[in-house]
Amino acid sequence: MKAMVIGSGLGGICTALRLQRLGYKVEILEKHHQAGGRLNQLKKDGFTFDIGPSFFSMSYEFKSFAKEIGIEMPFEFTALDPLYTIHFRGSEKRYSIHKDLQLLAREFEEIEPDFEAKMRRFLAASGQLFHDTIDKVVKTNYTSLFHFFTTMATVPPKHAPKMFRTVWDEMSRYFASDTVKQIFSLVAFFLGATPFNTPAVYTLLTYTEMVHDGYHNVKGGMYTIVETLMEEVKKSGITIRYNTEITGFQEQDGKVVALADQQGKLHKADLFVINADAAAFRGKVLQRKKFTPEKLDQQKWTMAPFTLYLGVKGKLPNIDHHNYFLGNDFKAYSSKIFTNDAGLEQPYYYVNVLSKYNPESAPPGCESVFILCPVPDLRYKPTWLDREEVAQNIINDLSQRIGYNIADNLLSKTIYDPLDWQNTFNLYRGSGLGLAHNLNQIGAFRPKNYDEKFPNLFYVGASTTPGTGLPMVVISSKLVTERIQKKYGPVH
Ligand SMILES: Cc1cc2nc3c(=O)[nH]c(=O)nc-3n(C[C@H](O)[C@H](O)[C@H](O)COP(=O)(O)OP(=O)(O)OC[C@H]3O[C@@H](n4cnc5c(N)ncnc54)[C@H](O)[C@@H]3O)c2cc1C
């Protein structure tokens, strides 16, 4: 029985390997010239950059995946400590975020009395929510809305108010200092949103970062995940074709019998798993009325990334591996930035100095630097003719704040604006993390991992269930494989 996987993002690769283990003959078709999707790599001017993800949480999901497909853990990872460092514009003070709460409390002793006790209370509540939902709600294949609601009804009712409060409101129940609230609500940005419009249920992410496993770097860089999994793909006899974009389909007797690529070539299989965005694919390729651009534009999408990949001569001072550079008008900035109502002259951004933990990513005496600035998606800012100017603002701001002239020491510079992200990986309107995670776009309300019409068509990845981020996508591959297995059984 032949399964065809469309897209070689992490979701596609993991699903291909899982299906191969169940006895399917698997082929992957990929639009880009190399595997990985958003988890990709750029090599340029002697530097190596991870283009998207720079760390991950819930490392045990990768371990379970390796075990389930019967391989040794293919890559090595190390826990981050500190998790990250925060800089506020105009202040010399840097906050280092440690998992050790006593050490962490020292960072905040001047601005938040009794920080440790407050944080323990906050983490106890978010931890309970995490453990009450992760297996039951997040890792479930829903069969209907009724199934979803009955599952939700089993979550202890004490968590219900968190559905109606925002992350910011929840923080305010425990902490008085705006600085503390800003720092620990940054997790909302990992969902591509802001703490002011993200439901408080996602404070469970603070528990995952601070207690339940933390964050991890991959030895050799994040792309090692893809390289090592692709070795396994090769060993398993799974074929992959690059530069092949699916643009159409052929149906017969109520099933998809083939997908057509941009040249009109037909690719036949018994079943298909779509790793392209689950909402956008239904609209663009399947021409579904519920997923037209007008309908998709009314959905909530996560932020678009504006990313810079810089090769810098010299070693950067006053900066760690993972750093957030924030301004001092957090509330105003975050309420305006995603709708293009805030200028990008003084942006908020994240900086990852890959060469600090992975020296081979830069020539000796140099640094390989990744900068991610969340910006409006293409609905709100469709053109990026000002990309050089935006990049220059960020480079100047960072130079000033760390006391090192990056512009004068630049050996390599690459910019990806939201148009690049859209065009390279078919990300809808350049949205970096896919569909947002508000309550009417999760669980049974998210685009399903099986097709509404064709029984042999399935979906995996960030815009289907359970959601975005590397561990979630690994879980997504497990969920879709379970669906397929339930329908077809193992085919040995
Ligand atoms: C800038 C950035 C930073 C991020 N940082 C982190 C982080 O630090 N930690 C973390 O956990 N997550 C992070 N994420 C999120 C993470 O990258 C994604 O959730 C995850 O990689 C999504 O994987 P996926 O398999 O769903 O999709 P993708 O990686 O998007 O893969 C889909 C693949 O399908 C291909 N494709 C699309 N359409 C077609 C078609 N029609 N025909 C053929 N092929 C097609 C695409 O080219 C792509 O290769 C980040 C994302 C971005 C953009």
The ligand as a Gaussian input file, in Angstrom:
#p B3LYP/6-31G(d) Opt

LIG

0 1
 C       11.105000      31.994000      12.359000
 C       10.530000      30.818000      13.104000
 C       11.056000      30.472000      14.334000
 C       10.538000      29.376000      15.036000
 N       11.115000      29.038000      16.225000
 C       10.704000      27.904000      16.862000
 C       11.414000      27.448000      18.017000
 O       12.401000      28.057000      18.457000
 N       10.976000      26.286000      18.601000
 C        9.899000      25.577000      18.116000
 O        9.542000      24.524000      18.694000
 N        9.226000      26.003000      17.017000
 C        9.607000      27.130000      16.375000
 N        8.970000      27.539000      15.227000
 C        7.791000      26.766000      14.761000
 C        8.210000      25.514000      14.000000
 O        9.160000      25.852000      13.037000
 C        7.003000      24.906000      13.304000
 O        5.920000      24.717000      14.210000
 C        7.335000      23.540000      12.678000
 O        8.623000      23.530000      12.102000
 C        6.272000      23.235000      11.637000
 O        6.538000      22.017000      11.016000
 P        5.525000      21.423000       9.957000
 O        6.000000      20.059000       9.624000
 O        4.135000      21.565000      10.432000
 O        5.553000      22.401000       8.686000
 P        6.699000      23.003000       7.773000
 O        7.997000      23.051000       8.444000
 O        6.162000      24.288000       7.244000
 O        6.796000      21.959000       6.564000
 C        5.872000      21.910000       5.528000
 C        6.614000      21.536000       4.254000
 O        5.667000      21.401000       3.192000
 C        6.212000      21.974000       2.003000
 N        5.076000      22.346000       1.151000
 C        4.155000      23.317000       1.372000
 N        3.239000      23.323000       0.380000
 C        3.589000      22.328000      -0.471000
 C        3.037000      21.834000      -1.694000
 N        1.907000      22.366000      -2.209000
 N        3.672000      20.831000      -2.349000
 C        4.806000      20.279000      -1.819000
 N        5.375000      20.702000      -0.662000
 C        4.764000      21.709000      -0.003000
 C        6.996000      23.175000       2.511000
 O        7.957000      23.583000       1.573000
 C        7.611000      22.614000       3.797000
 O        8.850000      22.005000       3.563000
 C        9.459000      28.635000      14.496000
 C        8.935000      28.975000      13.245000
 C        9.465000      30.059000      12.547000
 C        8.916000      30.406000      11.188000

